């Protein structure tokens, strides 16, 4: 059924007066009469009883008015929702993030986006950077907060954050009162880290620095949760290396110490999307991220 014909019918059914209905529709009375006749022909029913003095609804007309009004409202709502979705105001946004992002860029950007676009449902998935690369490629996530662990991917990326590493040690550690620590001072320490796949980026970053210092840290424990690592550090079972954002996690018995500037690489956090994803919601999120973190800190 033609939406325009249905809308004209509803207005006339409400007014029961051709002149007033035509004025509301901003068309001529003749055009309105033609539209109503066309609709009656399409439906093969009479919708109005017309006399020179009055216009009234038939039983078929009353039935169509009840259902037609609902249909018009639903159609109007659907069209409005489609337009808002095309503009990035409604819908959903699926985001993957490395756990470190939750300590720096993720809360700022997701909270601001939710404030600006409350109609968008943000869905978060914590995963390691390598998993995010696969998820982006497969379309399971639309935005990724990840480390630069990929080459030659067809992604649009932007550097959000660069930060040095710190060393987490027990509050009773012999170096707990030091202002700055050199890598050579950690030569005899056991390293607590995440499992090797997850820790690949950190180990790759530090390898040239450890080689230059002439030491190799021995891994004594591998666990995945940050709080578990810090708990083991607090218990004196080893040390841990983290990007500086970790200092937001304050745990009794753990202190964070700066590494000497010559002994620490820089940890990078990127935001990425597929280059062929031009949906409005994704585009708006990327644009907002670039505004917040330009230039990268």
ZAMARGU-4260 file (C-alpha; in steps of 0.2 Angstrom, whole numbers, plus 5000, padded with zeros to 4 digits):
<rodrens>
0) 5000/5000/5000 | 5006/5017/4995 | 5011/5027/5012 | 5005/5043/5004 | 4988/5036/5001
5) 4987/5029/5018 | 4992/5045/5026 | 4979/5055/5016 | 4966/5043/5021 | 4970/5044/5040
10) 4969/5063/5039 | 4952/5063/5030 | 4946/5050/5043 | 4951/5062/5057 | 4944/5078/5049
15) 4929/5070/5040 | 4930/5086/5030 | 4938/5087/5013 | 4943/5105/5013 | 4951/5104/5031
20) 4960/5088/5027 | 4967/5095/5010 | 4973/5110/5020 | 4982/5099/5033 | 4990/5089/5019
25) 4994/5105/5009 | 4986/5098/4993 | 4970/5103/4983 | 4953/5095/4987 | 4953/5088/4970
30) 4970/5079/4973 | 4964/5072/4989 | 4948/5065/4981 | 4958/5057/4968 | 4970/5049/4981
35) 4955/5042/4991 | 4947/5035/4976 | 4963/5027/4971 | 4965/5019/4988 | 4947/5012/4988
40) 4950/5005/4971 | 4966/4996/4976 | 4957/4989/4992 | 4941/4986/4983 | 4931/4993/4997
45) 4922/5009/5001 | 4930/5019/5015 | 4919/5034/5016 | 4901/5038/5014 | 4900/5054/5005
50) 4885/5066/5003 | 4885/5085/4999 | 4883/5089/5018 | 4894/5076/5027 | 4908/5063/5026
55) 4907/5048/5037 | 4917/5032/5038 | 4911/5015/5033 | 4914/5000/5044 | 4929/4996/5032
60) 4935/5013/5034 | 4934/5013/5053 | 4944/4996/5053 | 4957/5003/5042 | 4959/5019/5052
65) 4963/5009/5068 | 4976/4998/5060 | 4982/5011/5047 | 4986/5024/5061 | 4996/5011/5070
70) 5005/5006/5054 | 5009/5024/5050 | 5017/5027/5067 | 5027/5011/5066 | 5033/5016/5048
75) 5037/5033/5054 | 5047/5026/5069 | 5056/5014/5058 | 5061/5027/5045 | 5067/5038/5059
80) 5077/5024/5067 | 5085/5020/5050 | 5090/5038/5048 | 5097/5039/5065 | 5107/5023/5063
85) 5114/5029/5046 | 5120/5045/5056 | 5128/5034/5070 | 5115/5039/5083 | 5108/5022/5086
90) 5114/5004/5084 | 5128/4995/5092 | 5146/4996/5093 | 5157/4980/5097 | 5174/4984/5104
95) 5189/4973/5108 | 5202/4979/5120 | 5218/4973/5128 | 5217/4973/5147 | 5229/4988/5148
100) 5217/4999/5138 | 5205/4998/5153 | 5218/5007/5163 | 5220/5022/5151 | 5211/5026/5135
105) 5196/5014/5135 | 5186/5022/5150 | 5188/5039/5143 | 5183/5036/5126 | 5168/5024/5129
110) 5161/5035/5143 | 5162/5050/5131 | 5154/5041/5117 | 5140/5035/5127 | 5136/5052/5133
115) 5136/5059/5115 | 5127/5044/5108 | 5116/5036/5121 | 5106/5027/5108 | 5121/5016/5104
120) 5124/5000/5113 | 5142/4998/5117 | 5148/4979/5118 | 5165/4976/5126 | 5176/4961/5124
125) 5193/4959/5133 | 5205/4950/5122 | 5224/4950/5118 | 5230/4960/5104 | 5233/4945/5092
130) 5215/4939/5095 | 5209/4957/5091 | 5217/4956/5074 | 5208/4940/5070 | 5192/4947/5077
135) 5193/4963/5067 | 5197/4953/5051 | 5182/4942/5053 | 5170/4956/5058 | 5167/4950/5076
140) 5173/4967/5083 | 5172/4984/5074 | 5185/4994/5085 | 5201/4987/5093 | 5212/4994/5107
145) 5228/4984/5104 | 5246/4984/5104 | 5256/4985/5087 | 5257/4966/5084 | 5252/4965/5066
150) 5260/4969/5049 | 5252/4973/5032 | 5234/4972/5039 | 5221/4982/5029 | 5216/4992/5045
155) 5215/5010/5048 | 5225/5013/5064 | 5229/5028/5075 | 5242/5029/5089 | 5233/5034/5105
160) 5246/5032/5119 | 5265/5030/5121 | 5271/5027/5139 | 5287/5020/5147 | 5287/5004/5158
165) 5288/5003/5177 | 5294/4989/5188 | 5282/4982/5201 | 5291/4976/5216 | 5286/4971/5234
170) 5286/4985/5247 | 5299/4975/5257 | 5310/4973/5242 | 5328/4979/5243 | 5325/4991/5229
175) 5309/4998/5236 | 5316/5014/5242 | 5325/5018/5225 | 5320/5032/5215 | 5325/5025/5198
180) 5330/5007/5194 | 5342/5001/5181 | 5339/4984/5172 | 5356/4978/5178 | 5349/4979/5196
185) 5336/4966/5191 | 5348/4953/5185 | 5345/4941/5199 | 5326/4944/5200 | 5313/4931/5195
190) 5300/4938/5183 | 5281/4936/5185 | 5272/4938/5168 | 5257/4933/5158 | 5257/4918/5148
195) 5269/4919/5133 | 5257/4922/5119 | 5250/4937/5129 | 5267/4943/5135 | 5275/4942/5117
200) 5274/4961/5115 | 5282/4965/5132 | 5296/4953/5129 | 5299/4959/5112 | 5300/4977/5118
205) 5312/4973/5131 | 5323/4960/5122 | 5335/4973/5115 | 5337/4982/5131 | 5340/4967/5141
210) 5353/4961/5128 | 5362/4978/5129 | 5362/4977/5148 | 5369/4959/5147 | 5356/4951/5157
215) 5341/4939/5155 | 5327/4939/5167 | 5321/4922/5172 | 5302/4919/5172 | 5296/4911/5188
220) 5277/4912/5186 | 5265/4914/5172 | 5247/4920/5176 | 5235/4930/5165 | 5226/4941/5178
225) 5234/4958/5182 | 5228/4957/5200 | 5235/4939/5202 | 5252/4945/5196 | 5252/4960/5208
230) 5247/4948/5222 | 5262/4937/5218 | 5273/4952/5218 | 5266/4958/5235 | 5271/4941/5242
235) 5289/4943/5236 | 5288/4929/5223 | 5296/4940/5210 | 5295/4957/5200 | 5284/4962/5185
240) 5286/4974/5171 | 5271/4985/5166 | 5267/5000/5156 | 5266/5015/5167 | 5246/5015/5167
245) 5247/5001/5179 | 5250/5013/5194 | 5232/5016/5194 | 5230/4999/5202 | 5236/5001/5219
250) 5238/4985/5229 | 5244/4984/5247 | 5262/4978/5247 | 5266/4983/5230 | 5276/4998/5224
255) 5280/5004/5207 | 5297/5011/5202 | 5302/5020/5186 | 5315/5012/5176 | 5330/5022/5170
260) 5325/5031/5154 | 5339/5022/5145 | 5332/5005/5151 | 5314/5006/5145 | 5305/5004/5129
265) 5289/5013/5125 | 5273/5004/5126 | 5261/5009/5112 | 5242/5008/5112 | 5233/5009/5095
270) 5215/5010/5090 | 5210/5001/5074 | 5196/4997/5063 | 5194/4989/5046 | 5198/5000/5032
275) 5182/4995/5023 | 5171/4998/5038 | 5163/5015/5034 | 5148/5013/5046 | 5143/5029/5054
280) 5145/5023/5072 | 5163/5016/5069 | 5168/5032/5060 | 5161/5043/5073 | 5170/5033/5087
285) 5187/5034/5077 | 5185/5053/5074 | 5181/5056/5093 | 5197/5046/5098 | 5208/5056/5086
290) 5201/5072/5094 | 5205/5066/5111 | 5222/5059/5108 | 5230/5071/5095 | 5244/5072/5096
295) 5247/5055/5104 | 5252/5057/5122
</rodrens>
